[in-house]
Amino acid sequence: MKNIQKSFSKSSKSYNKNSFIQQEIAKILVDKIDKKYLKIVDIGCGDGAIINNISWEFDKFLAVDFSNEMLKLHKKDFNIETFKADFDDNYLFKKIADENYQLLISSSALQWSQDIKQLFDNIANLKIDRYLAIFTNKTFTELHKYFKINSPIISKNDILNSCRNYKYEILNKEIQFENSLEILKYIKRSGVSGGDNFVSNTKIREFISSNQINSLTLEIILLWQT
């Protein structure tokens, strides 16, 4: 998790410009909400894609992220609290329960959990409505096949097995690039690599020179329970 935190912190300055897919997913997720919740918590908030799409007035918004650099970019106001925490830590959920939030929302973040089953157990223990968007291991399959590596994130089936009784929808997105080098720039600047180097520099140079891949596909699962 420290490598993931470092990756997002390093990319914080370029994140908004390069996180257009995450911003689109946040809008889709918020558009599904059919109540005007007054007390909201956003876990894995990043630079504020969720709050930027909330159009109704609220009493309290808790923005949670494990990157101080991301939290510095988040919208600030008298009824907005930014809170540095890892969503795999149990104490976060005690805070959420103690402060009686009505809605838990998370977009494009929970795929980095180190224990997704425990995370969903923690969420299930809250008396709270929830709307979630999670990338699956079918994201960037082109790269995984090219470099012959496994995805570092969880599968759709594992997600669904960890959070039963949710309604869900699968989104598939594609991003086009001018060349393979632009793909690597996008991954670096948006922080979506997870912070680990899975291939050698030699393989990366071969990937750029071959220019075989000019697009990336992404799979996102939307889940909600009220």
PyMOL commands that set and color helices and strands:
alter all, ss='L'
color gray80, all
select helices_A, chain A and resi 2-10+12-18+20-31+51-53+68-73+90-98+110-112+116-124+141-147+156-162+180-190+201-210
alter helices_A, ss='H'
color red, helices_A
select strands_A, chain A and resi 39-43+60-65+80-84+103-107+129-135+167-176+215-225
alter strands_A, ss='S'
color yellow, strands_A
deselect
rebuild
show_as cartoon
